[in-house]
């Protein structure tokens, strides 16, 4: 190769390398819009992680040596109800001194509009028993469903077996109000 050709080739390579180190052309970027608030509507909190509120029920009477139905009912402010179309889940994560752990529940809110039932039976001779779990559901304003809030409750129920206890008992879980701010 001639010296001129080699110099030209070297200049092309150097120029090409310089082109690669240049900063990219300026492009305008915009900040992502802020996340919508709970007042923005049902889709606003769809993926939001709800705050977990712990609810404890000490000394709930259940039948010794027999199955007792525990009805978990809701106490919601007027104008607020369980969303029938949203997911409803109960995951039991602790069961002490019960003959068997209740099954987890995966359904829609329609199945739990007024609450849900759990069948429990203490182990023979157990002086007490415990059931713990997490309940996930969505509450909405009854009128328009324009405000919906995901709700998570960590529930701990302490049972006291007794031959005098009823076959059915009820515990009540408070729910928040769903309303525009």
N, C-alpha and C positions, 0 to 999 in steps of 0.2 A: 504494500500500500504506500501511496505517496504521503509525504509529511503533511501536505495540505488536507488530504482526505482524513488523516488521523486527527488533526487538529479540529476539523469540522465535526467529526464523530464525537470527539471529547466534549466539544461545546454543546452538542445536541444532548448528550447524556447529562451534563451538568445542568443545562436548562430544564431538562425533564425532571431531574431531582429537585430543583428549586420549585417547580410547579407543584410537586407533591407536598411540600412543606408550607405552602401558602395556607392562610386561614380560609375556611369555607366562606362563601359569600354570606352577608348578613341576612338573616330571615327573621321576620317578626314572630314572636311567640306571645301567647296570651295565657294568663293564669286560668286554671280550671275554675269553673264556677264553684262557689261554696256549696257544701252539701245541703240539701233541703232540710227544713225543720220538720218536726212532727206535725205541725199545723198545716203542712203543705198537702197532706192527703195520704191515702192508703199506701201508695207506692213509695212514699218518702222514707219510711223506716223499714222497708222490706228486708234489707240486708244489714240493718243496724243490730249490734249486739245489745240486747236489753240488759238493764241493771238487774242483778240477782238479789232478791229480797228473801231473807231467811224467815220462815214461819215455823214455830214450834207448838206442838200440842202435847202438854204433859198429862200423864195419868188418864188416858182415854180407856174407859172400861170395855173389855171384850170377854166373851164366854170362855171359860176354862174347858179344854177338851173338845171344843166345837168351833165351827166356822162362824165368824161374825162378818157381816157386811158393813163396811165403813163407807158412808156416802160423803164424798168431798164435794161441798157445794160452794158456790161463789157468792160474795157480797160485793156487788158493784154499785157505784153511785147511780142515781136516777139518770136515765138517758145514755147509759153505757151498757154494752152487752158483748158477749163473746162473738167474734166474727165466725159465722158458720162456714165460710169458704176457706179460711186460713188454716194452716197446719196446727194440729193439737198433738202434743207429745208428752208422755210421762215416762221417765227413765228411773227405775228403782235402782239405787246404787248401794243400799245398805239394808240388810235384813238380819236381825238378831233374835234368836229364840222363837222364830216362827217355823211351823212345820214345812213350809215352802215359800219361796219368794214369789210375789205376784208378777205376772207378765207385764213387760213394758207395753205402752200403748202408743200407736201411731195412727192417727185418724185426722179428720177435719173437725173444726170447731162445732159443726152440726151435731157431732156425737157427744159433745160436752156442754151444750147450751146451759143446762141447769146443774152441771157438775158431772161426776162420774163415781162409779162404785169400785171398791177394792175388797176382795174377800181375804180375810186373814184368819189363821188358826194358830194359837200358841203351841209350843212343844209341851207335852205332858209334864206337869210339875214345875214349869217355868214361872218364877215370881213376877216377871215382867218381860216385855218384848219391845223391839224397836223396828220401825220401818222408815227409811229415808229415801228421798228421791228428788228429782227436778221436774217441774211442770213448765212447759212452754206453750203459750197460746197468744192470741191476738185479740185485743178488745177494740171496739169502734164505737163511735157515737151512733145511737140507734136511729136517729132521724135521717141522716144523709150518708153515713159511712165515709164522710170526707176526712175524718181524723181517725187514724188507727194507730195503736201503740202495741208493740210486742211486749209481752210480759213473761218474766221468768221468776218462778218461786222455788226456792230450795225448802222442801218440806221435811220435817222430822216429827214423827208421831211416836210417842212412848205409850205403850199399852200396858194395862194392868188387868191380867186375867182374873175372873171371878165367876163363880157358879151363879151368882145373882145378876150378872150383867145381861143386858138385852141382846137379842140376836142381830140387831141393827143399831148403828150409832152414826152420828154426823159430826164432821168437823167443817169449819167454814174458813175459806181463804178470801181475804180482802183483795179486790182488784182496783186499779187506779181509774180515775175518770178520763175518758177520751173526749176532749173538747178543743175547740180552736182557742188559741191564745190571744 
